[in-house]
């Protein structure tokens, strides 16, 4: 089904609005790097929180959820639900510390925390690695979803979808910087929530679905409803539940769920007015991302099992879809073709906006690394602020070309997700410990990063017969063993650097006792932070799973689980106020 004139009008209106925001924000954005990359460090918590949620929701997100549900059932979502643990840890422990650091990027942090040539090398290398390699990989995954969306919903070639949406994204990102990105994120989130909920209700009402009760009882769906995997089969619950909760959340470096905070989450915290707004923004992000958004996507994914029970059914319905793009993830955009004119345009606009939101964030973030931590640090330390902003705009052009090109080469959302997890497997614990253990040094991170890349390359492109979860666990263990060994075999950082870090950031704890003499330190935040983290997780998981039970018609258990979430929320806010 192709979009009607009304649908295209809605999509076009969003394009015009995005460009208008970019033009409006361009005057302030061009002043200096702080304005272009951090929106002047003056953003409120609610706008930043929504921006984080919007960025995390890209065109590939509902596709990934659909892929997981169709292959592993609803419980398959634990591979990303587990990241709530690191998200809550960031809220209650790391958000304040990041804001105190006063850096422009999380990579600049390296020369605040570490010393010597190794720190400088790490900063430069990491800037290129995250700004180009990792960033392009993320944008490639996002672009892949846009390609599939264009082929199925819009009825136009994938490359044309990328060209149009990418050009608009590039325009407002170059013009308005992070402020334009954050404001368009707010619009995107509003569109996305309205569109996904409305689409869910319409699809549930289709004759072939027959309402929620019929969906839940349908033979194609009934065995996919479990909120937890089958505990009688280790091959089921180990990769889906145990590995994500026991290993993945702390071991892997994944965009939006970096252990210890980082990436665009850190960038949003840097742009906050103060510590309080940084913490509030990160909390809102985790609540909305994990408890508010998943169920409309899940229900549409379940409905797709009735309309398109097999991949062959999708292939028959969309014969022009390239064979290498056919997968369970395309069932989501396939379901959207059932929507009526007007609603289809709204949902299409929201998904295009989701693509643009994530791409614009990655463009701005990647450019900030390449400008602040590579170009300005090593090549042009005396460059003017206007020159640095111009360099940032040029880097966005290069990045979007590379990311879009990679999107045309990838095949599935699951493939991209696994690869991203593998690349960072084993490095995550460093990003948690470096704040509280003085012995972590620049060599630790260098060795961890290099070893994880080689291990990921071997497992993904070698002759390994291991399952995806086995690759992540073994990769994490091997990388951890390597960097722990390197930590003790390499020299510690200079005492002056470590003392200055304690003085500025005030991390507290026994790990800094040696360097905190004469420095007034606050009570160590970790014990209360971990307690708050646990209560926050119980609260969010309680509402997520409780709502699921209510949807399934299990009223008593649903209310009990939601009640548990409510009790945890009350306890959390009591601790938070102290």
RACORVEN-V689119 format. One record per residue. N is the residue number from 1. RES is the residue in one small letter. PHI is phi in whole degrees, 0 to 359 (999 if undefined). PSI is psi in degrees with one decimal (999 if undefined). Layout:
n | res | phi | psi
N | RES | PHI | PSI
N | RES | PHI | PSI
This chain:
n | res | phi | psi
1 | x | 999 | 128.0
2 | x | 268 | 155.0
3 | x | 291 | 143.7
4 | x | 278 | 176.2
5 | x | 300 | -39.9
6 | x | 299 | -44.0
7 | x | 298 | -46.4
8 | x | 295 | -32.0
9 | x | 296 | -41.7
10 | x | 296 | -45.2
11 | x | 298 | -45.6
12 | x | 298 | -37.4
13 | x | 298 | -38.6
14 | x | 294 | -40.2
15 | x | 302 | -45.8
16 | x | 296 | -41.7
17 | x | 298 | -42.0
18 | x | 298 | -44.3
19 | x | 295 | -38.3
20 | x | 297 | -41.1
21 | x | 297 | -42.8
22 | x | 300 | -43.6
23 | x | 295 | -41.8
24 | x | 297 | -39.3
25 | x | 275 | -9.0
26 | x | 295 | -34.6
27 | x | 298 | -45.6
28 | x | 286 | -39.0
29 | x | 298 | -32.7
30 | x | 280 | -2.8
31 | x | 295 | -53.1
32 | x | 200 | 176.2
33 | x | 294 | -33.6
34 | x | 297 | -37.8
35 | x | 287 | -41.3
36 | x | 287 | -41.8
37 | x | 261 | -18.7
38 | x | 230 | 12.2
39 | x | 54 | 33.5
40 | x | 77 | 9.7
41 | x | 53 | 43.9
42 | x | 221 | 27.0
43 | x | 270 | 140.3
44 | x | 282 | 159.6
45 | x | 299 | -42.0
46 | x | 293 | -37.2
47 | x | 288 | -39.2
48 | x | 292 | -40.6
49 | x | 299 | -46.0
50 | x | 297 | -38.8
51 | x | 298 | -41.6
52 | x | 298 | -44.0
53 | x | 297 | -45.7
54 | x | 298 | -41.7
55 | x | 295 | -40.7
56 | x | 293 | -28.6
57 | x | 272 | 104.9
58 | x | 246 | -179.5
59 | x | 300 | -28.8
60 | x | 278 | -12.7
61 | x | 294 | -55.1
62 | x | 297 | -29.4
63 | x | 297 | -44.5
64 | x | 296 | -45.7
65 | x | 301 | -43.1
66 | x | 297 | -42.9
67 | x | 302 | -47.1
68 | x | 296 | -45.3
69 | x | 295 | -45.4
70 | x | 294 | -33.1
71 | x | 266 | -37.1
72 | x | 238 | 0.7
73 | x | 84 | 179.9
74 | x | 300 | -35.2
75 | x | 297 | -18.4
76 | x | 299 | -19.7
77 | x | 290 | -9.0
78 | x | 297 | -18.6
79 | x | 295 | -23.4
80 | x | 245 | -23.9
81 | x | 299 | -29.8
82 | x | 297 | -23.6
83 | x | 292 | -8.2
84 | x | 301 | -32.7
85 | x | 299 | -49.2
86 | x | 289 | -30.0
87 | x | 297 | -46.3
88 | x | 291 | -33.6
89 | x | 296 | -39.6
90 | x | 297 | -42.3
91 | x | 301 | -52.7
92 | x | 263 | -4.7
93 | x | 235 | -50.0
94 | x | 265 | -22.4
95 | x | 301 | -46.0
96 | x | 296 | -41.9
97 | x | 295 | -42.5
98 | x | 299 | -44.3
99 | x | 295 | -35.8
100 | x | 292 | -27.1
101 | x | 299 | -30.4
102 | x | 71 | 15.3
103 | x | 276 | 161.9
104 | x | 278 | -35.9
105 | x | 226 | 161.4
106 | x | 289 | -14.6
107 | x | 279 | -32.0
108 | x | 301 | -26.0
109 | x | 306 | -30.8
110 | x | 302 | -40.9
111 | x | 274 | -3.4
112 | x | 274 | -39.4
113 | x | 270 | -36.0
114 | x | 248 | 170.5
115 | x | 231 | 164.6
116 | x | 79 | -170.7
117 | x | 294 | -31.8
118 | x | 298 | -40.3
119 | x | 295 | -42.8
120 | x | 296 | -44.4
121 | x | 299 | -45.3
122 | x | 300 | -43.0
123 | x | 299 | -47.1
124 | x | 293 | -45.7
125 | x | 296 | -44.6
126 | x | 296 | -35.2
127 | x | 299 | -44.2
128 | x | 290 | -41.5
129 | x | 296 | -52.3
130 | x | 283 | -37.5
131 | x | 289 | -30.8
132 | x | 247 | -65.3
133 | x | 298 | -63.3
134 | x | 295 | -42.7
135 | x | 297 | -42.0
136 | x | 294 | -36.8
137 | x | 297 | -43.7
138 | x | 299 | -46.9
139 | x | 294 | -30.0
140 | x | 296 | -42.8
141 | x | 297 | -41.2
142 | x | 293 | -41.4
143 | x | 294 | -35.7
144 | x | 303 | -45.8
145 | x | 297 | -39.0
146 | x | 296 | -37.3
147 | x | 299 | -48.6
148 | x | 294 | -39.0
149 | x | 298 | -43.8
150 | x | 296 | -42.0
151 | x | 296 | -40.5
152 | x | 268 | -51.0
153 | x | 274 | -47.3
154 | x | 278 | -22.6
155 | x | 72 | 27.3
156 | x | 233 | 157.9
157 | x | 303 | 145.4
158 | x | 302 | -39.8
159 | x | 295 | -31.6
160 | x | 289 | -39.1
161 | x | 302 | -47.4
162 | x | 298 | -40.9
163 | x | 297 | -47.3
164 | x | 291 | -56.4
165 | x | 295 | -37.4
166 | x | 294 | -37.0
167 | x | 294 | -43.3
168 | x | 296 | -43.7
169 | x | 299 | -45.4
170 | x | 298 | -40.5
171 | x | 297 | -53.1
172 | x | 285 | -25.7
173 | x | 291 | -41.9
174 | x | 292 | -38.4
175 | x | 285 | -53.2
176 | x | 260 | -6.4
177 | x | 62 | -154.2
178 | x | 294 | -32.7
179 | x | 299 | -43.2
180 | x | 296 | -39.9
181 | x | 299 | -46.9
182 | x | 295 | -43.0
183 | x | 292 | -43.5
184 | x | 294 | -30.0
185 | x | 300 | -40.1
186 | x | 297 | -43.9
187 | x | 296 | -43.4
188 | x | 300 | -44.9
189 | x | 298 | -42.8
190 | x | 299 | -47.5
191 | x | 300 | -43.5
192 | x | 297 | -45.3
193 | x | 293 | -45.0
194 | x | 298 | -47.1
195 | x | 296 | -46.0
196 | x | 292 | -41.0
197 | x | 292 | -45.2
198 | x | 298 | -45.0
199 | x | 298 | -40.3
200 | x | 301 | -49.0
201 | x | 296 | -40.1
202 | x | 295 | -45.5
203 | x | 295 | -40.3
204 | x | 299 | -28.8
205 | x | 275 | -3.2
206 | x | 296 | 146.2
207 | x | 304 | -38.4
208 | x | 291 | -21.4
209 | x | 267 | -50.0
210 | x | 78 | 25.7
211 | x | 95 | 171.3
212 | x | 295 | -44.4
213 | x | 297 | -40.1
214 | x | 291 | -36.4
215 | x | 300 | -48.1
216 | x | 296 | -34.1
217 | x | 269 | -7.0
218 | x | 296 | 143.0
219 | x | 298 | -30.9
220 | x | 284 | -15.4
221 | x | 248 | -33.5
222 | x | 305 | -32.1
223 | x | 272 | 5.2
224 | x | 251 | 3.5
225 | x | 273 | -19.2
226 | x | 304 | 133.4
227 | x | 281 | -18.4
228 | x | 232 | 148.3
229 | x | 291 | 167.8
230 | x | 291 | 111.4
231 | x | 284 | -8.1
232 | x | 280 | -12.8
233 | x | 238 | 103.2
234 | x | 303 | -31.6
235 | x | 294 | -14.2
236 | x | 263 | -58.7
237 | x | 282 | -26.3
238 | x | 296 | -54.0
239 | x | 288 | -30.6
240 | x | 276 | -37.1
241 | x | 243 | -52.9
242 | x | 296 | -51.7
243 | x | 299 | -47.8
244 | x | 300 | -42.3
245 | x | 281 | -30.8
246 | x | 265 | -28.3
247 | x | 233 | -53.1
248 | x | 300 | -41.4
249 | x | 296 | -33.0
250 | x | 259 | -20.8
251 | x | 269 | -27.8
252 | x | 259 | 145.5
253 | x | 258 | 101.9
254 | x | 237 | 136.6
255 | x | 306 | 125.4
256 | x | 90 | -12.1
257 | x | 223 | 38.5
258 | x | 292 | 126.4
259 | x | 303 | 130.5
260 | x | 80 | 4.1
261 | x | 78 | 158.0
262 | x | 159 | -178.5
263 | x | 59 | -141.2
264 | x | 288 | -21.1
265 | x | 295 | -47.0
266 | x | 297 | -40.9
267 | x | 301 | -41.0
268 | x | 293 | -37.6
269 | x | 294 | -37.7
270 | x | 295 | -30.5
271 | x | 274 | -2.7
272 | x | 288 | 157.1
273 | x | 299 | -40.0
274 | x | 199 | -175.4
275 | x | 301 | -43.4
276 | x | 301 | -44.4
277 | x | 291 | -33.8
278 | x | 296 | -44.6
279 | x | 294 | -47.1
280 | x | 300 | -40.8
281 | x | 298 | -45.0
282 | x | 293 | -35.9
283 | x | 294 | -48.3
284 | x | 302 | -41.4
285 | x | 303 | -49.1
286 | x | 293 | -38.5
287 | x | 296 | -49.0
288 | x | 292 | -40.5
289 | x | 293 | -41.7
290 | x | 262 | -31.7
291 | x | 257 | -26.7
292 | x | 266 | -39.4
293 | x | 265 | -27.1
294 | x | 296 | -36.6
295 | x | 294 | -37.9
296 | x | 303 | -40.9
297 | x | 294 | -42.4
298 | x | 296 | -43.7
299 | x | 294 | -38.3
300 | x | 294 | -38.6
301 | x | 298 | -43.4
302 | x | 296 | -40.4
303 | x | 297 | -31.9
304 | x | 296 | -25.1
305 | x | 291 | -20.1
306 | x | 273 | -45.1
307 | x | 284 | -42.5
308 | x | 232 | 73.3
309 | x | 297 | -30.5
310 | x | 235 | 160.6
311 | x | 299 | -32.1
312 | x | 298 | -29.9
313 | x | 290 | -38.4
314 | x | 294 | -41.2
315 | x | 299 | -41.0
316 | x | 294 | -39.2
317 | x | 288 | -28.6
318 | x | 229 | 72.2
319 | x | 295 | -20.5
320 | x | 275 | -5.0
321 | x | 290 | 126.0
322 | x | 304 | 141.3
323 | x | 301 | -35.4
324 | x | 284 | -7.9
325 | x | 259 | -3.9
326 | x | 283 | 120.8
327 | x | 197 | 173.9
328 | x | 296 | -24.1
329 | x | 293 | -23.1
330 | x | 281 | -5.2
331 | x | 297 | -30.6
332 | x | 294 | -55.8
333 | x | 298 | -28.7
334 | x | 297 | -40.3
335 | x | 294 | -31.7
336 | x | 294 | -22.8
337 | x | 292 | -12.1
338 | x | 276 | -8.2
339 | x | 284 | 150.8
340 | x | 282 | 165.4
341 | x | 302 | 142.7
342 | x | 96 | -62.4
343 | x | 294 | -40.4
344 | x | 299 | -41.0
345 | x | 296 | -40.1
346 | x | 296 | -46.5
347 | x | 294 | -40.8
348 | x | 299 | -44.5
349 | x | 299 | -40.0
350 | x | 293 | -38.0
351 | x | 285 | -35.8
352 | x | 295 | -40.9
353 | x | 297 | -36.3
354 | x | 297 | -43.3
355 | x | 301 | -48.1
356 | x | 294 | -37.5
357 | x | 298 | -50.0
358 | x | 293 | -42.2
359 | x | 296 | -43.1
360 | x | 295 | -39.3
361 | x | 296 | -47.3
362 | x | 296 | -35.6
363 | x | 297 | -48.1
364 | x | 293 | -42.4
365 | x | 296 | -48.9
366 | x | 300 | -41.5
367 | x | 296 | -37.3
368 | x | 297 | -38.5
369 | x | 295 | -49.4
370 | x | 293 | -33.2
371 | x | 278 | -56.9
372 | x | 288 | -38.7
373 | x | 254 | -3.8
374 | x | 233 | -65.6
375 | x | 298 | -53.5
376 | x | 290 | -38.5
377 | x | 288 | -38.8
378 | x | 246 | -24.3
379 | x | 249 | -40.7
380 | x | 224 | 67.6
381 | x | 296 | -21.8
382 | x | 262 | 11.8
383 | x | 297 | 144.1
384 | x | 287 | 162.4
385 | x | 298 | -39.4
386 | x | 295 | -37.5
387 | x | 295 | -39.3
388 | x | 292 | -39.2
389 | x | 297 | -41.6
390 | x | 299 | -43.3
391 | x | 300 | -40.8
392 | x | 300 | -41.0
393 | x | 293 | -37.4
394 | x | 292 | -39.6
395 | x | 296 | -32.0
396 | x | 296 | -35.4
397 | x | 296 | -47.8
398 | x | 298 | -43.5
399 | x | 296 | -42.2
400 | x | 289 | -31.0
401 | x | 294 | -45.5
402 | x | 293 | -44.2
403 | x | 296 | -43.4
404 | x | 296 | -39.8
405 | x | 298 | -41.1
406 | x | 295 | -36.5
407 | x | 301 | -31.1
408 | x | 286 | -17.4
409 | x | 265 | -31.3
410 | x | 290 | 164.6
411 | x | 239 | -35.2
412 | x | 218 | 153.7
413 | x | 295 | -39.2
414 | x | 297 | -39.2
415 | x | 300 | -46.8
416 | x | 294 | -41.1
417 | x | 299 | -48.4
418 | x | 297 | -41.1
419 | x | 296 | -41.5
420 | x | 296 | -41.1
421 | x | 296 | -41.5
422 | x | 293 | -41.1
423 | x | 300 | -36.6
424 | x | 261 | 3.8
425 | x | 299 | 125.9
426 | x | 97 | -14.4
427 | x | 270 | -19.8
428 | x | 301 | -39.0
429 | x | 298 | -31.2
430 | x | 300 | -44.0
431 | x | 291 | -18.9
432 | x | 275 | -46.5
433 | x | 282 | -28.1
434 | x | 299 | -22.1
435 | x | 284 | -23.0
436 | x | 232 | 5.1
437 | x | 224 | 113.6
438 | x | 297 | -24.3
439 | x | 287 | -22.5
440 | x | 301 | 130.6
441 | x | 227 | -178.8
442 | x | 297 | -37.0
443 | x | 297 | -33.6
444 | x | 304 | -49.8
445 | x | 290 | -37.9
446 | x | 298 | -49.4
447 | x | 297 | -42.9
448 | x | 298 | -44.7
449 | x | 296 | -47.1
450 | x | 295 | -44.7
451 | x | 295 | -39.6
452 | x | 295 | -36.5
453 | x | 295 | -46.0
454 | x | 293 | -40.6
455 | x | 294 | -43.8
456 | x | 298 | -40.9
457 | x | 298 | -42.1
458 | x | 295 | -47.5
459 | x | 292 | -33.7
460 | x | 270 | -29.5
461 | x | 240 | -1.7
462 | x | 270 | -158.2
463 | x | 261 | 21.4
464 | x | 295 | 134.5
465 | x | 259 | 10.0
466 | x | 288 | 152.8
467 | x | 287 | 162.8
468 | x | 304 | -44.7
469 | x | 292 | -33.8
470 | x | 293 | -38.1
471 | x | 298 | -42.9
472 | x | 295 | -46.6
473 | x | 295 | -51.0
474 | x | 295 | -41.4
475 | x | 299 | -42.1
476 | x | 295 | -44.1
477 | x | 295 | -44.3
478 | x | 296 | -45.5
479 | x | 296 | -42.9
480 | x | 299 | -44.6
481 | x | 301 | -41.1
482 | x | 294 | -47.4
483 | x | 285 | -31.0
484 | x | 297 | -43.4
485 | x | 299 | -44.5
486 | x | 297 | -35.3
487 | x | 301 | -43.2
488 | x | 278 | -18.4
489 | x | 268 | -10.4
490 | x | 251 | 155.9
491 | x | 292 | 148.4
492 | x | 288 | 163.4
493 | x | 290 | 161.1
494 | x | 296 | 142.0
495 | x | 299 | -37.0
496 | x | 298 | -42.0
497 | x | 297 | -45.2
498 | x | 294 | -40.7
499 | x | 295 | -42.0
500 | x | 296 | -36.2
501 | x | 296 | -46.0
502 | x | 298 | -42.0
503 | x | 297 | -40.3
504 | x | 277 | -45.9
505 | x | 267 | -30.2
506 | x | 57 | 57.7
507 | x | 287 | -28.2
508 | x | 71 | -177.8
509 | x | 95 | 161.7
510 | x | 297 | -24.6
511 | x | 292 | -14.3
512 | x | 242 | 8.6
513 | x | 304 | -37.5
514 | x | 298 | -28.9
515 | x | 246 | 11.4
516 | x | 253 | 6.8
517 | x | 297 | 129.2
518 | x | 81 | -2.5
519 | x | 252 | 127.1
520 | x | 286 | 108.2
521 | x | 254 | 149.4
522 | x | 281 | 163.6
523 | x | 304 | 141.5
524 | x | 301 | 122.1
525 | x | 282 | -11.1
526 | x | 296 | -48.0
527 | x | 304 | -51.6
528 | x | 294 | -34.1
529 | x | 297 | -42.4
530 | x | 292 | -41.0
531 | x | 299 | -44.2
532 | x | 297 | -40.1
533 | x | 302 | -47.0
534 | x | 296 | -44.6
535 | x | 296 | -39.9
536 | x | 298 | -41.1
537 | x | 294 | -43.5
538 | x | 299 | -40.8
539 | x | 296 | -50.7
540 | x | 292 | -46.8
541 | x | 297 | -35.3
542 | x | 300 | -46.8
543 | x | 289 | -39.1
544 | x | 300 | -52.4
545 | x | 284 | -35.7
546 | x | 298 | -44.5
547 | x | 299 | -38.8
548 | x | 301 | -45.0
549 | x | 297 | -39.3
550 | x | 296 | -41.2
551 | x | 299 | -38.4
552 | x | 286 | -6.9
553 | x | 91 | 7.9
554 | x | 268 | 76.5
555 | x | 297 | -46.8
556 | x | 297 | -51.2
557 | x | 293 | -34.9
558 | x | 297 | -44.3
559 | x | 292 | -36.4
560 | x | 296 | -43.8
561 | x | 291 | -41.4
562 | x | 297 | -36.4
563 | x | 297 | -40.6
564 | x | 299 | -41.9
565 | x | 297 | -37.7
566 | x | 293 | -44.1
567 | x | 299 | -43.6
568 | x | 298 | -37.8
569 | x | 296 | -42.4
570 | x | 297 | -45.0
571 | x | 298 | -39.5
572 | x | 298 | -47.4
573 | x | 292 | -30.0
574 | x | 294 | -42.0
575 | x | 292 | -40.8
576 | x | 297 | -36.0
577 | x | 288 | -22.7
578 | x | 293 | 999
